[in-house]
Amino acid sequence: MRVRLSLCLWMAAAIALSAMPRAECAERLASKTVGWRGDGTGRYPEAAPPTVWGRWPKGPMRDLRSQAKKPQGESTADSRPLEFNIIRGWLALGPFAAGEKGIEQEFVPNEAELRPDENEKVGDLTWKTALQEREGEDFGNVGMDWLRLDETMAKKGQAVYAHAYLHSPTDGKIVFVFDHQGPFKAWVNGKAVYASPKGSVSLYAINNISWAMSVYRPLPFEIAARRVEVDLAKGWNRVLFKMAGSIHLRLTVAPGTEYEEKNVVWAAKLPDRSNATPIIVGDRVFVCSEPDELICVNKSDGKILWRRSDSFFDATPEAERAKNPILKDQVPPLAEKLKSAETYAEKVALRKQITDLLLKADKDKYEMNAEGHTVSHLPLAGWSTPTPVSDGTNVFVWHTLGVAACYDLDGNRKWIQRVDLLLRDPKEKYGPYRYPCSPVLVGDKLILGIVYEGMVALNARDGSHAWTQRSEKSCMVANLAARVAGADIVFTSNGDAVRVADGKVLWKETYRENVGVACFEDGVLTLARYSMGSPLVRDFRGVEGDSWTPKATQHEVRGIKCEGTYGPPLVTDGLLYTVSSDAILHVVDLKAMNLVYRQKLDLKPMFNYNAAGLTSSPTLAGKFIYAMDNQGNTVVFEPGREFKQVAKNSLQTHMARDFPLNPQETTTYANPVFEGKRLYIRGEQYLYCVGE
């Protein structure tokens, strides 16, 4: 469990920290640069973004509801909205002996017209309530959300009926996306829509997606989920399944579905997902894309201006390529083809070909032995989570692959560096491909860190190696730049202080626990820790020399339960705001160190082994605070000692996935960025510009 918490803590802050240069360097900036931390505390005092926006699919999926019991007329009083696009409540009838004909035989006469009700009898059998397993509340779940009827189908060779009612706000089409473990047949409103005499399983465990990426198989088990387009009528509809094994079903929009939008200026479709927070440099927005791309977007209309990859091959010098026929002649055409690949399968297949050739050319240099836990979390953590950083003239990027690079604003590469080669240890089984911090740019140094591996500084001018500090193995979440006692330093996620000039550790935090990004103001460092119930405060005012001992205090804040808090806190007007992974807002008075209030926010975060419900930090933009979950929902509320909600917003974009995972686009693993009257939200597929 501690490792799982550490991953989410790393991701929440690493995706957020844009690590902008400090105010004293502002006069050197060629373009205004804006990133997540605003003025360094999660504040954007000059912003005035809208409080209301949204995006919703037109048609049945907008307000689709379901229930197990037979409806009474057109009333929807007993129904519920779809939760993560799953029908939760069903009625089940069985078991029936399948026999030689299997599910092709009618176990109940005129089965397609069944309209069952709870506790209704059919011979000796009774329609009983059944639930599809819950997603969203299981912190460590790696399995899928199957509708299991094991108690009803007690023996092999038995079959069962499952029935649910769907209420649609309008006539229209939707799509069923499903896996089934045995023979399966489906009807909608009496019409047969699918039948198969044998099972079809694309994804049994969520982390199979990451295994597929690591071993370069286009799809886990070499098969995609079944997709069936069905017609719904306005009002109540009947869904009937007959099955000889468990099923996993998601509902999503039909191809070509249009969306209704409010205050969405533009939505830029990006090549792939990324958890990295966007940064704004002048009239451009920079975002990352899996697994190793930096993308430049025009701020005015969302058009992609340029894309650059930073792979192992990209980092191979031209002189070295010229000496090896594989690197000179065979890899470049594949690398060029990869730039235009669109589907998951195409990208994975091309990457396998490129990797195989690189290993053939030089196995020692190009082999990447990643630790298994890192690989298993790729669907959540990804390879491009660190947020890029800019000095207003150049943009610096750093990926989990261990490659760092620098570009000017027009996409010309200044330098590229294999940092992983600087940290490789021949005594270790695995390479330095764990969870890295977002880069920090301080003066002429680019500071990089990887948990368990250490901290590295590169000279920002040319990417040359400046120093390595192996002892700093707590660089898991994010590092924070600050100036203390006349020196530029970097605070690690655990609170250690490292001097930027030479990498010397000036203070080693004695309390060793994974924490989020620290808050540093007026010489005082506040470490939120995981649950925020015991914040650590370190006062660095008055420290001097090469060995520091800050005044240290630890506080117990009563009333805070141990919900996990992934995102760094917001500090303003003496109050500290933090939102837990299950959407519980805590507000703490930093002077009195007591709980001001606790509020359950109107959000719906989703959890599983590769979904962290709420990782973005509460952010103050202008007059209001914005808190977002990973399902496109945002709550806007007033700062202060009482909770006052201003608005709730939603981006309900559906994605056409190969697997029966929630089609809702995952959003705000990357934190929103605010500038003027606009805010920018990085979704799994789109970068959204919101403004009035």
Secondary structure, 3 states (H helix, E strand, C coil): CHHHHHHHHHHHHHCCCCCCCCHHHHHHCCCCEECCCECCCCEECCCCCCCCCEEEECCHHHCCEEECCCCCCCCCCCCEECECCECCEEEEEEEEECCCCHHHCCCCCCHHHCCCCCCCEECCEECEEEECCCCCCCCCCCECCCECCCCCCCCCCEEEEEEEEEEECCCEEEEEEEEECCCEEEEECCEEEEEECCCECCCCECCHHHHHHHHCCCCHHHCCCEEEEEEECCEEEEEEEEECCCEEEEEEECCCCCEEEECEEEEEECCCCCCCCCEEECCEEEEEECCCEEEEEECCCCCEEEEEECCCCCCCCHHHHHHCHHHHHHHHHHHHHHHHCCCHHHHHHHHHHHHHHHHHHCHHHHCCCCCHHHHHCHHHHCCCCCCCEECCCEEEEECCCCEEEEEECCCCEEEEEEHHHHHCCCCCCCCCCCCECCCEEECCEEEEEECCCEEEEEECCCCCEEEEECCCCCCCCCCEEEEECCEEEEECCCCCEEECCCCCEEECCCCCCCCCCCEEECCEEEECCCCCCCCEEEECCCCCCCCCCCEEEECCCCCCCCCCCCCCCEEECCEEEEECCCCEEEEEECCCCEEEEEEECCCCCCCECCECCCCCCCEEECCEEEEECCCCEEEEECCCCCCCEEEEEEECCECCCCCCCCCECCECCCCCEEECCEEEEEECCEEEEEEC
